[in-house]
Amino acid sequence: MAAALVALVLDGLQPTLAWRPSPADFASAALAARNDFRLRKFEMSGQFPEDTHFDELDWNTGFAEVWLYALRAARLALPKASGSLRQAARGLRTARSERRLHRSFAAAGEAFDHIVGELQRLANETPVVEHRDCSPAMSAVNRSIHLSNGLEMPMLGLGTTMLNGENGKGAILAALREGYRLIDTAQAYGNEAEVGEAVLESGLPRSEIFIATKLSEDRDCKRGRARDRVQAQLQLLKTSYIDQYMLHGPCPGMLGAWKDLEELYDAGVLRSLGVSNFDLDELSRFVKKVRIAPHLVQNKFSIYHRGWAPVDPARDIARAFREQGRVVMGYCNLDAYPHLLQPLEDTFVRRIATHCRRTVAQVLLRHALQHGTVVIPKSERPERLRENADIFDFALSPEDMRILDALPMLAHHGREPGYVDDVFGLRNRDELAAPADL
Ligand SMILES: NC(=O)c1ccc[n+]([C@@H]2O[C@H](COP(=O)([O-])OP(=O)(O)OC[C@H]3O[C@@H](n4cnc5c(N)ncnc54)[C@H](OP(=O)(O)O)[C@@H]3O)[C@@H](O)[C@H]2O)c1
């Protein structure tokens, strides 16, 4: 009955969607989010989990996102139970203090407890697995892209966070042997020497490898100091030039530092310039004050957060940067950082991966590529390096892209992501509607 109802609702809302998630998919997605182990730990102990990897995370926002995803997916699985779930979501979105937010977590738990049995029953229904056409012809993606100054860069690279020491160097070398030709590092990662050694040991000509690095420390973010920092990085990297040089984030003396970088660019030492962790407004103000505008922006890019770590729901920020003529390099396509919802665990991505007979990681990376985003997955495991590079011989269909592109509607915690094509039909039946409407 519930399945028939949801099919009816979705029929009206998405007439052009060929494949649609089933109530079983929504139920699985709701249960997976609700069972997030960190959320469970928090409920048991009342303490935020200790997790150094998430040191920059605002746990409250992270948990609110997980709960909202669970509640919205449950609403779509069980439309009849919608009212109480929407009310719980409304509580989460309108809580103005930590105390009220934590009370809303408890209320969400109670609302969920009432339907958990029904969700489990639905989730156990055997999904229909259709094998579909995922041939690359559906959406061609080039292996390289040109920056606005004409410099060519690969669309796939290796992220190198935590690739340090002999193991780290080994992974970078393995990636180069696997065919990776872009390496993304940073002053902050402490592994520029490892990158330099791996490049030398690979025996590949320097001209075949695209090295991207960043100025990370505030103390180097000033006129004169930035130049010195680049010289030190060149030594570590054992190279006479850097292909892409970024400010790791907005920093106090960045206009002075940028003047140094512009001079090094004029001299051919830096082949292109970029910024990371800038939002649209920060970048608009920045470009008005500099002589050479950034050719590239490196920001968070995942199925839930397209272009900016603290969500900017009003705009598709990655698309806006591209429309300005900048190349977008996405980080943490696979990893939740700095949030909690885990792309690699997402029910809808798993379904699409099964359809296409590809892995979940490959679907996530391909999704970013089809958005024109350069990807830099990090792994230290040879089999994953190979898997993550194997993303140019299949494509996601327009329907699959629409489903993945709609996920910010399930995940968002602040304003609605206005740019999202709302294929799930959540808009206008939102948690923030007047209470009488609930
Ligand atoms: N500008 C910035 O502020 C910023 C911030 C974050 C990251 N970055 C850059 O972006 C790169 C990528 O981000 P990231 O390293 O944080 O995250 P990521 O590449 O999205 O994910 C890396 C994590 O996923 C695992 N993984 C990799 N391939 C996998 C696969 N095929 N299946 C399952 N798990 C897989 C890795 O574990 P194993 O290693 O064990 O395989 C690791 O735990 C960084 O390395 C860094 O270069 C930049």
PDBQT file of the ligand as one rigid body, heavy atoms in Angstrom, charges set to zero:
ROOT
HETATM    1  N1  LIG A 501      42.102  22.385  -0.034  1.00  0.00    +0.000 N 
HETATM    2  C1  LIG A 501      41.694  21.770   1.049  1.00  0.00    +0.000 C 
HETATM    3  O1  LIG A 501      41.379  22.380   2.074  1.00  0.00    +0.000 OA
HETATM    4  C2  LIG A 501      41.598  20.277   1.041  1.00  0.00    +0.000 A 
HETATM    5  C3  LIG A 501      40.875  19.631   2.058  1.00  0.00    +0.000 A 
HETATM    6  C4  LIG A 501      40.796  18.248   2.010  1.00  0.00    +0.000 A 
HETATM    7  C5  LIG A 501      41.422  17.546   0.999  1.00  0.00    +0.000 A 
HETATM    8  N2  LIG A 501      42.146  18.199   0.034  1.00  0.00    +0.000 N 
HETATM    9  C6  LIG A 501      42.819  17.459  -1.068  1.00  0.00    +0.000 C 
HETATM   10  O2  LIG A 501      41.886  16.584  -1.653  1.00  0.00    +0.000 OA
HETATM   11  C7  LIG A 501      42.372  15.242  -1.599  1.00  0.00    +0.000 C 
HETATM   12  C8  LIG A 501      41.212  14.284  -1.475  1.00  0.00    +0.000 C 
HETATM   13  O3  LIG A 501      40.534  14.461  -0.248  1.00  0.00    +0.000 OA
HETATM   14  P1  LIG A 501      40.628  13.404   0.930  1.00  0.00    +0.000 P 
HETATM   15  O4  LIG A 501      41.909  12.682   0.850  1.00  0.00    +0.000 OA
HETATM   16  O5  LIG A 501      40.380  14.143   2.192  1.00  0.00    +0.000 OA
HETATM   17  O6  LIG A 501      39.359  12.501   0.683  1.00  0.00    +0.000 OA
HETATM   18  P2  LIG A 501      38.950  11.485  -0.491  1.00  0.00    +0.000 P 
HETATM   19  O7  LIG A 501      40.002  11.345  -1.505  1.00  0.00    +0.000 OA
HETATM   20  O8  LIG A 501      37.586  11.883  -0.892  1.00  0.00    +0.000 OA
HETATM   21  O9  LIG A 501      38.792  10.132   0.346  1.00  0.00    +0.000 OA
HETATM   22  C9  LIG A 501      39.906   9.514   0.882  1.00  0.00    +0.000 C 
HETATM   23  C10 LIG A 501      39.431   8.396   1.804  1.00  0.00    +0.000 C 
HETATM   24  O10 LIG A 501      38.677   7.438   1.047  1.00  0.00    +0.000 OA
HETATM   25  C11 LIG A 501      39.343   6.170   1.075  1.00  0.00    +0.000 C 
HETATM   26  N3  LIG A 501      39.254   5.655  -0.293  1.00  0.00    +0.000 N 
HETATM   27  C12 LIG A 501      39.966   6.031  -1.367  1.00  0.00    +0.000 A 
HETATM   28  N4  LIG A 501      39.582   5.341  -2.456  1.00  0.00    +0.000 NA
HETATM   29  C13 LIG A 501      38.594   4.517  -2.060  1.00  0.00    +0.000 A 
HETATM   30  C14 LIG A 501      37.808   3.547  -2.716  1.00  0.00    +0.000 A 
HETATM   31  N5  LIG A 501      37.950   3.304  -4.009  1.00  0.00    +0.000 N 
HETATM   32  N6  LIG A 501      36.886   2.873  -2.001  1.00  0.00    +0.000 NA
HETATM   33  C15 LIG A 501      36.725   3.110  -0.674  1.00  0.00    +0.000 A 
HETATM   34  N7  LIG A 501      37.444   4.018   0.003  1.00  0.00    +0.000 NA
HETATM   35  C16 LIG A 501      38.374   4.709  -0.674  1.00  0.00    +0.000 A 
HETATM   36  C17 LIG A 501      40.758   6.439   1.525  1.00  0.00    +0.000 C 
HETATM   37  O11 LIG A 501      41.275   5.369   2.284  1.00  0.00    +0.000 OA
HETATM   38  P3  LIG A 501      42.632   4.584   1.838  1.00  0.00    +0.000 P 
HETATM   39  O12 LIG A 501      43.729   5.595   1.731  1.00  0.00    +0.000 OA
HETATM   40  O13 LIG A 501      42.817   3.607   2.946  1.00  0.00    +0.000 OA
HETATM   41  O14 LIG A 501      42.319   3.917   0.533  1.00  0.00    +0.000 OA
HETATM   42  C18 LIG A 501      40.568   7.660   2.450  1.00  0.00    +0.000 C 
HETATM   43  O15 LIG A 501      40.122   7.232   3.717  1.00  0.00    +0.000 OA
HETATM   44  C19 LIG A 501      43.298  15.277  -0.384  1.00  0.00    +0.000 C 
HETATM   45  O16 LIG A 501      44.129  14.145  -0.330  1.00  0.00    +0.000 OA
HETATM   46  C20 LIG A 501      43.989  16.588  -0.605  1.00  0.00    +0.000 C 
HETATM   47  O17 LIG A 501      44.968  16.462  -1.614  1.00  0.00    +0.000 OA
HETATM   48  C21 LIG A 501      42.210  19.556   0.032  1.00  0.00    +0.000 A 
ENDROOT
TORSDOF 0
